Amino acid sequence: MNTPVCDFLRAYRESGAVRMHMPGHKGKPLTGPEASDLTEIAGADELYRARGILRESEENAAALFGSARTVYSAEGSSLCIRAMLYLACLRAAERGLPRRILAGRNAHKTLMTAAALLDLEIDWIYPGKEEGLLSCRVTGERIASCLREKEYMAVYLTTPDYPGRMSPVGEISRACRGAGVPLLVDNAHGAYLRFLERDEHPLSAGADMCCDSAHKTLPCLTGAAYLHIGKGAPESFAAEAERAMALFASTSPSWLILQSLDRVNGELAGPLPERIRRTARETRELRKALEGRGWQCAGDEEMKLTLCPKSFGYTGEEAAGILRGQGIECEFADPDYLVLMPSSETGEEDLRRLREALEGIPRREPVTERPPELKRLERAMSVREAMLSPAEVIPAEQAAGRILADPCVGCPPAVPPAVAGERLDEAAAAVFRYYGIRECAVVRR
Ligand SMILES: Cc1ncc(COP(=O)(O)O)c(C=O)c1O
């Protein structure tokens, strides 16, 4: 029998590609795999009743991140997001609050799957008109004003988002605290932020809970993530955190992933922060050099390089294709963006290859096609109702008038054009066309 996955991985390994994408270890060997792949045997502890070596390791991570409690996930931030929202639901139930959250529209689709599981109502904060379709920078003032108007069980933010935009968590957390509403942050892209010269981690800025995908920006195996509970958070969050994770998690966590989380603690207490700062510095310099040559960049995240290549004459996909031709694989490309993710493990030689490849791209007439405007869609059903309804997959061209049953479409990169339960219209169909979305699941009539 053929082994297509093994073959693809071998070919990619042997190609020597510059990995401008996740995971943060960049393919550099960590430890040998199978020999360390265990289960919850005596002495190995139990992940969601951690009292032994796992608890000790989690406490080390908590000390490094400055949290009241850190719980490991071997199933990415996706698991932590469900757990965070469940914890907020428990608190809401105790206080008789509605299961309603206020969220920035640049949320990852896991928010929608969590909303379906927990039957959450989501009030969206949409991007301002001047921000275009794919951005959603939220301010403390905006949050404070929303919290004055309605009762919410939590505020949920995604920062940094996929293209690397960051919201001011400090002022937002003050607004939330002022209103007595917990702030939950999807910090999947920002585990490393804690270790920059100026700590930019959401927990340090006052978030009550956040998830970090260690695998995205730290040298950890794919799937490695943290659920962090802040020191100022309601006590029930830390007390119930393991139970919340266990509710959604597999009972067979990967010990290889747990080992990589433990190993990175040692590195974070040692030389890794310096390597992170070096990469952040080099990324900043590269961004500056590219801007000097006329490239337009997006986002303010330190260790991510997001180009808006249209002003230089290319779509994001075209620019990604040029890099690919030179053995450089990006994290993400769409018509407007090219997202590159160096990490502490990106060597000087790889950054030099990236720089030369980008500097070698000739400037052309700007691409003027803009993303179509998307009006807010009518909420016809709750996320849960839509996602649990019988559905059919239809061509996106025929979707106008129908209710979306997929968690969302077009996510990543950022603001989902439509989420489950919204009634699609012609404008949504135009957006789907623009992003190459050919089909979607809609609620069966
Ligand atoms: C913003 C954001 N949040 C959450 C996730 C889910 O994280 P994970 O893949 O670690 O489950 C992703 C994944 O890409 C993401 O981009």
The ligand as a MOL file (V3000), in Angstrom:
LIG
                    3D

  0  0  0     0  0            999 V3000
M  V30 BEGIN CTAB
M  V30 COUNTS 16 16 0 0 0
M  V30 BEGIN ATOM
M  V30 1 C -6.7320 33.0970 15.7040 0
M  V30 2 C -6.7370 31.6190 15.9340 0
M  V30 3 N -7.3510 31.1380 17.0280 0
M  V30 4 C -7.3850 29.8100 17.2900 0
M  V30 5 C -6.8170 28.9140 16.4380 0
M  V30 6 C -6.8880 27.4540 16.7790 0
M  V30 7 O -5.6500 27.0770 17.3150 0
M  V30 8 P -5.1270 25.5730 17.3120 0
M  V30 9 O -4.7840 25.2550 15.8920 0
M  V30 10 O -3.9260 25.6110 18.2100 0
M  V30 11 O -6.2020 24.7100 17.8260 0
M  V30 12 C -6.1750 29.3640 15.2720 0
M  V30 13 C -5.5710 28.4220 14.3340 0
M  V30 14 O -5.0190 28.7520 13.3290 0
M  V30 15 C -6.1370 30.7640 15.0080 0
M  V30 16 O -5.5550 31.2500 13.9110 0
M  V30 END ATOM
M  V30 BEGIN BOND
M  V30 1 1 1 2
M  V30 2 1 2 3
M  V30 3 2 2 15
M  V30 4 2 3 4
M  V30 5 1 4 5
M  V30 6 1 5 6
M  V30 7 2 5 12
M  V30 8 1 6 7
M  V30 9 1 7 8
M  V30 10 2 8 9
M  V30 11 1 8 10
M  V30 12 1 8 11
M  V30 13 1 12 13
M  V30 14 1 12 15
M  V30 15 2 13 14
M  V30 16 1 15 16
M  V30 END BOND
M  V30 END CTAB
M  END
